[in-house]
Amino acid sequence: MIRNSLFIILVTISATALGQTGCIEGGPTLAYWKFDNPKQRETIIVLHGGPAATHQYLRPEFDSLFRMGTVIYYDQRGCGRSAHAENYHWKEHVQDLKRVIQAVSKNKKVILVSSSWGSMLALLYSMTYPNDLKGIILSGNVSWMGENRDSVLSTKEYDRTKWNANPTIMPRIHREKKVRTIQIPGGNMTTDTILIEKYIPITEGLPMVESLLSVRTAPSFNELNKIKIPVLLLTGSQNQCKEIAEAYASILPNSELFATPDGCHDPWINNPEIFFKKCEEFIRRLPGNLRPGR
């Protein structure tokens, strides 16, 4: 009998292999990557997590979205190849995404696909510019932080001078376990547990701290019921992750929830086949996408 074993897969992606398409000018300049699929009409914009990570750790898994349309990645302000900024308020992140959409998909609604902090950004954008969106896919959901505050924080809680205006990049390791079934000689089945490690560069300082803390000025959780566009919530089956996603599903009026087996915060790591199959099914069901016989 083969016993369960633990393997470590180190996933590294070189920046030079990403084929940066160009920059979106403005304040600040945003680096973006476009993978054009002229055979499909959808424009899919991927929102990375962090805050203050880069889009790289989502590769190559999220490249699977290419089957459904043109895929756009971009590094958020102060991250990766994008320029630093003086302000990392959530409203500035929303305006950055607006610039991206205007640059890559004028007069055409887009689909947002997000991970972790990116899921919060997707919801904030949905509340601000709902007419720009055809639907959103949320994964790695985090608890809502909006409190309808008038200002970000008190001076005691938040001192900008404490955080370096030119923050350092600190590599972090994100680990997710993936369980797979293997057929062995004789027709018997066994399981392997694979530990997948993703190296994620986090830009510490203002890009991370101010982005998060500013969300306290966002609308409260109950106001998410104003988001009427279709929403797919993808989560893992582990309790804490699923509970957060269930809370969003309870308040978003046009949402559906799917929990991938054995997954947690990033279900696309544990079960990429199931994850992206659900994405594809959701996109095909969006208004205007239904085909005869589907």
C-alpha positions in Angstrom: 0.0 0.0 0.0 1.2 3.5 -0.8 0.9 5.8 2.2 -0.3 9.4 1.9 2.7 11.6 1.1 3.4 15.3 1.2 5.1 17.0 -1.7 6.1 20.6 -2.0 5.6 22.4 -5.3 7.4 25.7 -5.5 5.7 28.0 -8.0 7.8 30.8 -9.3 7.0 33.0 -12.3 9.6 35.3 -13.7 8.5 38.8 -14.5 10.1 38.7 -17.9 7.9 35.8 -18.9 4.7 37.7 -18.2 4.8 39.7 -21.5 3.7 43.1 -20.2 1.4 44.7 -22.7 1.8 48.3 -21.7 0.9 51.0 -19.2 -2.2 52.9 -18.5 -1.2 56.5 -18.0 -2.5 58.8 -15.3 -2.1 59.0 -11.6 -0.4 56.7 -11.1 0.8 54.7 -14.1 -0.6 51.1 -14.1 1.1 48.2 -15.7 -1.2 45.7 -17.5 -1.1 42.5 -19.4 -3.7 41.7 -22.1 -4.3 38.2 -23.5 -6.5 38.7 -26.5 -9.0 36.1 -27.6 -10.8 37.5 -30.6 -13.0 34.4 -30.9 -14.8 35.3 -27.6 -16.5 38.6 -27.0 -16.1 38.8 -23.2 -13.6 41.0 -21.5 -12.4 39.6 -18.1 -10.4 41.7 -15.7 -8.6 39.9 -12.9 -8.2 41.6 -9.6 -5.3 40.4 -7.4 -5.2 40.2 -3.6 -3.1 41.7 -0.9 -3.7 44.5 -0.7 -0.3 45.3 -2.2 0.5 42.0 -3.8 0.9 41.7 -7.6 -1.0 39.8 -10.2 1.8 37.3 -10.7 0.7 34.7 -8.0 -2.6 34.2 -9.9 -0.6 32.8 -12.8 -0.8 30.4 -14.5 -4.1 29.2 -13.1 -6.2 32.2 -14.0 -4.9 32.0 -17.6 -7.7 29.4 -18.0 -10.2 32.2 -18.2 -8.7 32.8 -21.7 -11.2 30.2 -23.0 -14.0 32.6 -22.2 -12.6 35.8 -23.5 -9.9 38.4 -23.5 -8.2 38.4 -20.1 -6.7 41.5 -18.5 -4.3 41.5 -15.5 -3.0 44.7 -13.9 -0.8 45.5 -10.9 -2.7 47.8 -8.5 -1.2 51.2 -7.5 2.1 50.8 -5.7 2.5 47.2 -6.6 4.6 45.2 -9.0 5.4 47.2 -12.1 2.8 49.9 -11.4 3.9 53.3 -10.0 3.7 54.3 -6.4 1.1 56.9 -5.3 0.6 59.4 -2.6 -2.9 58.0 -1.7 -4.0 54.4 -1.4 -7.6 55.1 -0.4 -10.1 52.5 -1.6 -11.8 55.2 -3.8 -8.5 55.7 -5.6 -8.4 51.9 -6.3 -11.9 52.1 -7.7 -10.9 55.0 -10.0 -7.8 53.1 -11.1 -10.0 50.2 -12.1 -12.3 52.6 -13.9 -9.2 53.8 -15.9 -8.3 50.2 -16.8 -11.9 49.4 -18.0 -12.0 52.6 -20.1 -8.6 51.7 -21.7 -9.3 48.1 -22.5 -13.1 47.9 -23.0 -14.7 51.2 -24.0 -18.5 51.1 -24.2 -18.5 47.4 -23.4 -19.4 45.8 -20.0 -16.8 43.6 -18.4 -16.6 40.7 -16.0 -14.5 41.0 -12.9 -12.8 37.9 -11.4 -11.1 38.5 -8.1 -9.2 36.9 -5.3 -9.0 37.9 -1.6 -8.6 41.7 -1.3 -9.5 41.8 -5.0 -13.0 40.5 -4.1 -13.5 43.5 -1.8 -12.4 45.8 -4.6 -14.8 44.1 -7.0 -17.7 44.8 -4.6 -16.7 48.4 -4.0 -16.5 48.9 -7.8 -19.9 47.2 -8.2 -21.4 49.7 -5.8 -19.8 52.7 -7.5 -20.1 51.8 -11.2 -22.6 49.0 -11.6 -23.4 49.8 -15.2 -19.8 48.9 -16.2 -20.2 45.3 -15.2 -21.8 42.2 -16.6 -21.1 40.1 -13.6 -18.4 39.4 -10.9 -16.8 36.3 -9.6 -15.5 36.5 -6.0 -13.1 34.1 -4.4 -10.9 34.1 -1.2 -13.6 36.3 0.3 -12.6 38.3 3.4 -14.9 39.8 6.0 -16.5 43.1 5.0 -14.7 46.1 6.6 -17.0 48.9 5.6 -18.4 50.9 8.6 -19.6 54.1 6.9 -17.1 56.2 8.8 -16.7 59.9 8.0 -12.9 59.7 8.0 -10.4 56.9 7.8 -9.0 56.8 11.3 -8.0 58.9 14.2 -4.4 60.1 14.3 -3.7 57.7 17.1 -4.8 54.7 15.0 -3.3 55.9 11.8 -0.1 57.9 11.4 1.0 58.2 7.8 4.4 59.3 8.8 4.9 55.9 10.4 4.7 54.2 7.0 7.4 54.7 4.5 6.3 56.6 1.3 8.6 54.3 -0.6 7.8 50.9 0.9 9.8 47.8 0.7 8.8 44.6 -1.0 8.6 41.6 1.4 8.2 38.1 -0.1 5.7 36.0 1.6 4.8 32.4 1.2 1.1 31.4 0.8 0.4 27.7 1.3 -2.6 25.6 0.3 -3.0 21.9 0.5 -4.4 20.0 -2.4 -5.7 16.4 -2.1 -5.6 14.3 -5.2 -6.7 10.7 -6.0 -4.2 8.4 -7.7 -4.8 5.1 -9.3 -2.1 2.5 -8.5 -1.2 -0.8 -10.2 -3.9 -3.3 -9.7 -6.7 -0.8 -9.9 -6.7 0.4 -6.3 -7.0 4.1 -5.4 -5.0 6.1 -2.9 -4.6 9.8 -2.1 -1.8 12.2 -2.1 -1.7 15.5 -0.2 0.3 18.1 -2.1 1.4 21.3 -0.5 1.4 24.1 -3.0 3.5 27.2 -2.2 3.1 30.5 -3.9 5.7 33.2 -3.4 3.8 36.5 -3.2 5.7 39.8 -3.1 3.8 42.2 -0.7 4.6 45.9 -0.9 4.5 46.8 2.8 3.8 50.3 4.1 1.1 52.6 2.7 0.0 50.4 -0.2 -1.0 47.7 2.2 -2.0 49.7 5.4 -3.9 52.6 3.9 -5.8 50.4 1.4 -7.2 48.2 4.2 -7.9 50.9 6.8 -9.6 53.2 4.3 -12.3 50.6 3.7 -13.7 51.6 7.0 -15.2 54.6 5.2 -17.0 52.3 2.7 -20.7 51.5 3.0 -21.7 49.1 5.6 -22.4 45.4 5.0 -26.2 45.8 4.8 -25.8 48.2 1.8 -24.3 45.4 -0.3 -27.9 44.4 -1.1 -27.9 47.3 -3.6 -25.6 45.3 -5.9 -28.0 43.8 -8.4 -25.6 42.3 -11.0 -25.0 38.6 -11.1 -22.4 37.4 -8.5 -20.6 34.0 -8.3 -19.1 33.3 -4.9 -16.5 30.5 -5.0 -15.1 29.3 -1.7 -13.5 26.3 0.0 -15.5 23.8 2.0 -13.6 24.5 5.3 -15.8 26.2 7.9 -14.4 29.7 8.3 -14.0 30.3 4.5 -17.4 29.0 3.8 -19.1 31.0 6.5 -17.7 34.3 5.1 -18.9 33.4 1.6 -22.3 32.4 3.0 -22.7 35.8 4.7 -22.1 37.5 1.3 -24.5 35.2 -0.4 -27.2 36.1 2.2 -27.0 39.8 1.4 -26.2 39.9 -2.4 -29.6 39.5 -4.1 -28.4 38.0 -7.4 -25.7 35.7 -6.1 -24.9 32.0 -6.2 -22.5 30.1 -4.0 -20.3 27.1 -4.7 -17.8 25.5 -2.2 -15.0 23.4 -3.8 -14.1 20.2 -2.0 -11.1 20.5 0.5 -10.5 24.1 -0.4 -10.1 27.1 1.8 -9.1 30.7 1.2 -7.9 30.2 -2.4 -10.0 27.4 -3.9 -8.5 28.0 -7.3 -5.2 26.5 -5.9 -6.8 23.3 -4.5 -9.2 22.5 -7.3 -8.4 24.6 -10.4 -10.4 22.3 -12.7 -13.5 22.6 -10.7 -13.0 26.3 -10.0 -12.6 27.4 -13.6 -15.4 25.1 -14.8 -17.7 26.9 -12.4 -16.4 30.3 -13.7 -17.1 29.2 -17.3 -20.6 28.0 -16.5 -21.4 31.2 -14.7 -20.1 33.4 -17.6 -22.1 31.4 -20.1 -25.3 32.0 -18.1 -24.9 35.8 -17.8 -27.6 37.8 -19.5 -27.0 37.9 -23.2 -24.8 34.9 -23.2 -27.4 32.1 -23.2 -27.3 29.9 -26.3 -29.9 27.6 -27.7 -29.6 24.2 -26.0 -27.6 25.5 -23.0 
